[in-house]
Amino acid sequence: MRGRLRQRPPMLLLDTVRHFSPPGSLVATKAVTGGEDCYRDVADGAGIDGYAYPSVLVLESFGQAVSVLWSLAGLGPPEEVPLMVGVRDLVYGAPAVPGDVLEHHVQLRHHSGGVGEFTGRTLSAGETVLDVGSILVVSRPAASLLPPAPASPQDKDGR
């Protein structure tokens, strides 16, 4: 995953690619563990509801699966980075908890130039955790996403 994604722990939220069918579909997984940062402050006795994996992290993990599909399918130049710019029709289902394995089923709906639209769903033990109507992705040159380098002291006084 590290070779395909810019994210690093603790925000690297994928473990494996189980299936890739070029160019349009991918199944990737993420094991939810009790040692993740999101569970650090859960109070003793919080019950199972206190351990529901945050919905924003489920979506981020799905988005990372979209990014891996983008990369494996060669949908954009390698020096460009896919960016999620829009999401529609999200429906959250059963919560995931530590011990569950999220299985992201991602499908390419449309691709043209540096723009792609994806859809799919996330399952755990056969139950829907997330249903994604549409994720819109655009690619941009990686260099354009980096902040400008700070001016060195020599630049300020001309030496």
C-alpha positions as a printed Julia matrix, in Angstrom:
159×3 Matrix{Float64}:
   0.0    0.0     0.0
   2.79   2.41    0.82
   3.97   2.35   -2.77
   0.51   3.39   -4.02
  -0.63   5.84   -1.34
   0.81   9.06    0.08
  -0.79   8.38    3.48
   1.32   6.95    6.27
   0.36   5.56    9.69
  -1.73   6.45   11.52
  -3.71   7.6     8.44
  -2.82   4.64    6.24
  -6.18   2.89    6.45
  -5.81  -0.05    4.04
  -4.15  -3.41    4.57
  -4.58  -5.43    1.37
  -5.91  -5.49   -2.15
  -7.82  -8.74   -2.51
  -8.97  -8.3    -6.09
  -8.23  -5.95   -8.97
 -10.04  -6.2   -12.29
  -8.51  -3.68  -14.72
  -9.47  -1.0   -15.24
 -12.68  -0.74  -13.34
 -12.96  -2.55  -10.01
 -11.07  -3.32   -6.86
 -11.67  -4.98   -3.49
  -9.43  -3.75   -0.65
  -9.51  -4.48    3.07
  -8.82  -2.73    6.34
  -8.8   -4.57    9.68
 -10.22  -2.5    12.52
  -8.12  -2.96   15.68
  -8.61  -1.8    19.24
  -5.12  -0.26   19.25
  -5.99   2.52   16.8
  -5.72   6.16   17.85
  -9.49   6.68   17.64
  -9.94   4.32   20.62
  -7.28   5.88   22.83
  -9.71   7.88   24.98
 -12.65   5.44   25.11
 -13.7    5.15   28.74
 -13.74   1.81   30.52
 -17.25   0.39   30.39
 -18.2    2.45   27.31
 -19.96  -0.55   25.8
 -19.94  -1.63   22.18
 -21.31   1.72   20.97
 -18.2    3.43   22.3
 -16.11   1.29   19.98
 -17.98   2.03   16.73
 -15.31   2.85   14.15
 -15.7    6.56   13.24
 -17.7    7.05   10.05
 -15.2    9.6     8.74
 -12.44   6.96    8.96
 -14.61   4.44    7.1
 -15.03   7.02    4.32
 -11.28   7.86    4.34
 -10.43   4.17    4.06
 -12.85   3.8     1.14
 -11.28   6.88   -0.46
  -7.85   5.29   -0.14
  -9.2    2.23   -1.96
 -10.38   4.58   -4.73
  -6.86   6.05   -4.87
  -5.31   2.58   -5.17
  -7.71   1.7    -8.01
  -6.78   5.0    -9.7
  -3.1    4.1    -9.42
  -3.34   0.43  -10.43
  -5.55   1.24  -13.43
  -3.19   4.02  -14.56
  -6.0    6.56  -14.72
  -3.62   9.51  -14.38
   0.04  10.31  -14.88
   2.26   8.9   -12.1
   3.46  12.39  -11.12
  -0.12  13.45  -10.38
  -2.11  12.84   -7.21
  -5.8   11.9    -7.21
  -7.85  14.19   -4.95
 -11.39  13.55   -3.75
 -13.4   16.67   -4.58
 -16.97  15.55   -4.14
 -19.08  12.88   -2.47
 -22.79  12.18   -3.0
 -25.34   9.8    -1.64
 -23.48   8.32    1.33
 -25.49   5.91    3.45
 -23.96   4.48    6.62
 -25.21   1.1     7.79
 -24.02  -1.25   10.5
 -21.15   0.11   12.61
 -17.75  -1.6    12.46
 -15.94  -2.39   15.72
 -12.49  -3.74   16.62
 -12.08  -7.22   15.19
 -14.09  -6.42   12.05
 -12.53  -6.37    8.59
 -13.8   -3.66    6.27
 -14.05  -4.86    2.68
 -14.23  -1.97    0.2
 -15.78  -2.81   -3.17
 -14.89   0.07   -5.5
 -16.05   0.5    -9.1
 -15.03   3.05  -11.69
 -18.19   4.58  -13.13
 -16.6    7.07  -15.54
 -13.16   8.41  -16.42
 -12.15  11.24  -18.75
  -8.77  12.97  -18.66
  -7.88  13.84  -15.08
 -11.4   13.25  -13.72
 -12.98  10.04  -12.47
 -16.22   9.05  -10.81
 -16.38   6.02   -8.52
 -19.08   4.16   -6.64
 -19.18   1.2    -4.3
 -19.82  -0.15   -0.87
 -18.04  -1.28    2.26
 -19.01  -4.56    3.88
 -18.07  -6.28    7.12
 -19.13  -9.87    7.74
 -21.63  -9.51    4.89
 -23.31  -6.4     6.34
 -23.21  -3.0     4.65
 -21.17  -0.48    6.62
 -21.11   2.22    3.91
 -22.88   2.66    0.59
 -21.27   5.24   -1.73
 -23.38   6.71   -4.52
 -20.57   8.74   -6.08
 -17.07   9.97   -5.34
 -15.61  12.49   -7.77
 -11.81  12.53   -8.14
  -9.51  14.88  -10.03
  -5.78  14.54  -10.45
  -3.32  17.36   -9.95
   0.49  17.54  -10.25
   2.04  16.58   -6.92
   4.39  19.57   -7.07
   1.42  21.97   -7.2
   0.13  20.57   -3.89
   3.28  21.23   -1.89
   3.69  24.49    0.02
   6.33  26.84   -1.36
   9.77  26.39    0.16
  10.53  28.98    2.85
  12.89  31.71    1.79
  16.41  31.22    3.06
  18.08  34.0     5.11
  20.43  34.68    2.16
  17.42  35.44   -0.08
  16.22  38.18    2.27
  19.35  40.34    2.22
  20.55  39.41   -1.24
  23.64  37.41   -0.29
